[in-house]
Amino acid sequence: MDSIKNSQTIQNIQNGPVAEKTRAEAAATQNEFSNLANSRQTPNTTTATGQPLTHYHSMFYTLLSWQNPRATAISYAAIILAIFAGRYLPIVRYSLRLTWIVLGITAAAEIAGRMVLGQGFATKMRPKQYYTIPRETLDSMMGDLEQLVNFFVIEFQRILFAENVYATVAAFFASLTTYFLIKVTPAWGLALLFTTVLYFVPLIYINNKELIDSHLENAGNIVNEQTRQVRDMASQHTSKAMEVSSNTLKQYSARASEMVGQAQTKTAQTAVQAKDTAVQQGVVSPETANDLHAKTEQSLRSAPSAPATEPRGPDTLQAETGSAEPVLLQ
């Protein structure tokens, strides 16, 4: 074995360019996985509500942004292999088979050892103290689990409340596509599709960032221009509606003033005619008629009159508030 190990052929293989390339790739891969693990730090950015993010935000961002291409590619390949294994391999059945085989061998060895040697083989192999998970490890695992769950909870709410409108639109199309694809595509196919999209869409964006950003900026400008036009049209229609309502209020106010004045004049004329008729017929004396007439005029003066000023229409409130928006009359 020593001669084979020290032979020139083995030395050429171990120190050749292929071995050097393999060791370099292995060292680079290990370094990238270390960088990915070290990226699990709480970012300085916060949500729109001011809440801090989890360290899984920075780790998944580093993973999906292909900053460590070897680690990202290996994680993608591992997920794809797991999907195909879950689809084509009866993992649960294999696990149960392995379990009963191991337990059967252990039980048989223990029984055979006790019958032949007086002590079972499993008893001899039993450790002095069973292995337990340290509390620190459990606390660390629970902390990571809490951060992972909160990562999905926070991201769902950020998408739901449109903290990033592009992410909300993308989630809308993803859910809409899933709604129709789930009728014809199995679950493992959907998992394969969305895993591929999740990994390669960021890569496409990174490689074409300037082009995609320019198109997004143009689309945003078009949307803002259309929004401004709609807002201007709404403001014009609101101003016209306010002007029409103000003119209508003025017309009704003028008609009301005219009708009140006519009613008061007619009442005064009727009172004078009634006084003269009563005096001529000798029903009352002139002095009593004059007193009644004076009281009637006094009651008419104290009756409510038409307003001397114009009512506060929408245009008046608009001038007072300095706003073109519709104002609710109080």
Salt bridges, closest charged atoms under 4 A:
GLU20 OE2 - ARG23 NH2 2.66
GLU25 OE2 - LYS21 NZ 3.32
GLU25 OE1 - ARG70 NE 2.96
GLU32 OE2 - ARG70 NH1 2.91
GLU110 OE2 - ARG114 NE 2.82
ASP139 OD2 - ARG135 NE 3.93
ASP144 OD1 - ARG40 NH2 2.78
ASP144 OD1 - HIS55 NE2 3.69
GLU155 OE2 - HIS57 NE2 2.69
GLU155 OE2 - ARG158 NH1 2.93
GLU163 OE2 - ARG158 NH2 3.11
ASP213 OD2 - LYS209 NZ 2.99
GLU225 OE2 - ARG228 NH2 2.52
ASP232 OD2 - ARG228 NH1 3.09
GLU297 OE2 - HIS293 NE2 2.69
GLU297 OE1 - ARG301 NH2 3.59
ASP315 OD2 - LYS250 NZ 3.93
GLU320 OE1 - ARG312 NH2 2.70
